[in-house]
Structures are given as structure tokens and as C-alpha cells.
Amino acid sequence: MLQNRILAFLLLAFTQLLVEIPGTGAKVPALIVFGDSTVDSGNNNQISTVLKSNFQPYGRDFFDGKATGRFSNGRIAPDFISEGLGLKNAVPAYLDPSYDIKDFATGVCFASAGTGLDNATSDVLSVMPLWKEVEYYKEYQTKLRSYLGEEKANEVIRESLYLISIGTNDFLENYYLLPRKLRKYSVDEYQNFLIGLAGEFLTEIYRLGARKMSFSGLSPFGCLPLERTTQIFYGSKCIEEYNVAARDFNTKMADKVFKFNKELSGLQLVFSNPYDLVSDIIHRPEAFGFNNVRSACCGTGYYEMSYLCDKMNPFTCTDASTYVFWDSFHPTEKTNRIVASHVLKYDLARFQ
Ligand SMILES: *[C@@H]1O[C@H](CO)[C@@H](O)[C@H](O)[C@H]1NC(C)=O
């Protein structure tokens, strides 16, 4: 009897030893990512949508020049943030069959390019709605519990940093694409609707055990090359109306974050807002080592992204590091690195 108990104890100790997460020295055990193409590391490869980027020249500056489905020439912000936190140097996509729970235990991405807070946004390009990302996250929790055991898994769930970057598509792919007459909401009302949905999402992952979170503010999306191209007869200026919508959303979201931290006990929610930095990069690109900001590296740089940005396109630039934008909608690796360093230093310091 006693022997059995000793044996059971040894077995338990041994299994725990086996599944011990490699000593990363990081303060957070994993980086868990939700959102859109700003943070998707390849989930869209596995779903039927036209919004993909798992082909060259995407990824040409990534490890082994691999096109992973990241919408950039190289790594995206969460990869740099993960590295900066002392975790791995790239965050794997949950739907990528070449990874499993061993990999996901220290970082996982549920994001889907083209999605938004509003269900109607993800419908536009048939990508994963945010609620579906949460469904996958629940499945992940189950897998994590059977891999690490209940107690250790709960610790990973509680102590991990949750990175959320979403909202641009709700405006650009949904709200502003609707003819004015068909819009149910004013911009102000639509922002409030989105903030409400963001609140529901954050409450849901809090309820599921998440405590350390960073919600990203929106960038000046009126300055994306694709949006500027629509202003080509007006000197390709940024669309100020869109930038105002982004700034107002950010102000409201910052307020929501402040309230949430008071209401939900144990929550450490940060509003990370790179708006001013990105705006600075766009208005003073030379100060950051860039020569090109109006057009992107891929193709002519004015409208190409996804399948239009492919290796048959003869116009693609040779050195993406001189460009702020990689395709007409997404930053280059260099921009991602600058933004991630800023966020790590100013917004995520307490998690390091
Ligand atoms: C979005 O869709 C999901 C699944 O159908 C549903 O549960 C949720 O209530 C919807 N959200 C809104 C705001 O309509």
C-alpha cells in the first residue's frame, strides 16, 4: 500500500518534471494573442478566405524567408513583444498543424486577419469572428489542462499576458465602406457600440481566468497607403476624418480600461496606444530611417495586398527596411519592431 503511494508520488513528481515549462526566465509564462491582421501569425492559412499571405514575397525577411501568413515581410509586433518578454522569438498560430500544445504552452495566436469586434466585419471576407477566437481559446485551455495538469495550467492562464489588437477593420472594411445612407449609426454611436463589444470580450476572457492584458489603441489608419490612394486627386493626403475616428475610439477605450481596472478585481489591463508614435513615423519618416511612407514596398505600393501582392508583381521594392509599409495595409517588419519596442518600454514594463 505504502509502496503504491510512494510509486504514485514518484510518478507524479516525474510527470511534473517532464512537463515543466523550459526555464525561460520570463515573468509571464506565455503570450496569448487575439485580434486581426496586425497580430495574425497564420491562422487564415487554415480557413477559406481570400485574405491570405502565405506566399512570396510575404515573409521574405522572416526566418528562412518563410511566408507564414503574417501580413509583413518579416516578423510582426507580437513576435518582438514575445522575444522582449524573454519568451520565444515568434508566436505560433493556433490553427497551424505544424505546432501543438507543447509550443502553445509558451505562446499562441488566435488572431484572424480581416476580423473585427463587430460580427459583421468578419463576414465581409469570411474570416474568424472574435467569438470564434474565444471558442478556440477555450479549446486551448482544455488542451493545456491535460498537458500541464490543472494547477500548472491555471497558473499559465492567470499569469500569461493577453495581447489584443483589433478594431481597424470595423472602420475600414465595414463602417466606412457602407454608403452613408445605409449606416445605422453615426461614427460616435458606432465607436460606442465597438467599445461595448470590446468590453464584453475582455469580460469574457477575464471570466475564463485571464488577468494580465494589453489592449492596443488604433493607429492613424487614415494614413494607410490604401486609404491615401483613394485621395490620389487630392495629393494623396491622409484621410483626417478616419484619423479622428481612431483617436476618438482610443480616448473612449482608455476610459473603459480605466473603469475596468477598478471594477474587476485582480485585473491588470493596460491600454497600449502607439497612435502618436505611428503618427510621428508617418510625418517624420526620415527620423526613423525610412524614405517611403506614401506608398508601400509591395507592388506599385498604392493598392496591393494579399493575392495582389505576389511574386509575379514586378514593382516590389528590393529593400523593405526603407519603407514604413509593406503592403497597402500593413507595416514592414522594421516598423513593427519600432512599435513593439516602444510598447514594451512604455506600456508593458510592469509585465517584465
Ligand atoms: C456575434 O455572433 C455570435 C455567434 O452567433 C453571438 O453569440 C453574438 O451574440 C453575436 N454578437 C453580437 C453583438 O451580435
PDBQT file of the ligand as one rigid body, heavy atoms in Angstrom, charges set to zero:
ROOT
HETATM    1  C1  LIG A 401     -21.969  37.526 -32.686  1.00  0.00    +0.000 C 
HETATM    2  O1  LIG A 401     -22.236  36.192 -33.081  1.00  0.00    +0.000 OA
HETATM    3  C2  LIG A 401     -22.220  35.239 -32.020  1.00  0.00    +0.000 C 
HETATM    4  C3  LIG A 401     -22.416  33.855 -32.602  1.00  0.00    +0.000 C 
HETATM    5  O2  LIG A 401     -23.526  33.795 -33.423  1.00  0.00    +0.000 OA
HETATM    6  C4  LIG A 401     -23.278  35.591 -30.995  1.00  0.00    +0.000 C 
HETATM    7  O3  LIG A 401     -23.201  34.709 -29.907  1.00  0.00    +0.000 OA
HETATM    8  C5  LIG A 401     -23.065  37.019 -30.507  1.00  0.00    +0.000 C 
HETATM    9  O4  LIG A 401     -24.109  37.397 -29.642  1.00  0.00    +0.000 OA
HETATM   10  C6  LIG A 401     -23.007  37.974 -31.692  1.00  0.00    +0.000 C 
HETATM   11  N1  LIG A 401     -22.707  39.314 -31.181  1.00  0.00    +0.000 N 
HETATM   12  C7  LIG A 401     -23.486  40.358 -31.436  1.00  0.00    +0.000 C 
HETATM   13  C8  LIG A 401     -23.118  41.642 -30.784  1.00  0.00    +0.000 C 
HETATM   14  O5  LIG A 401     -24.459  40.312 -32.145  1.00  0.00    +0.000 OA
ENDROOT
TORSDOF 0
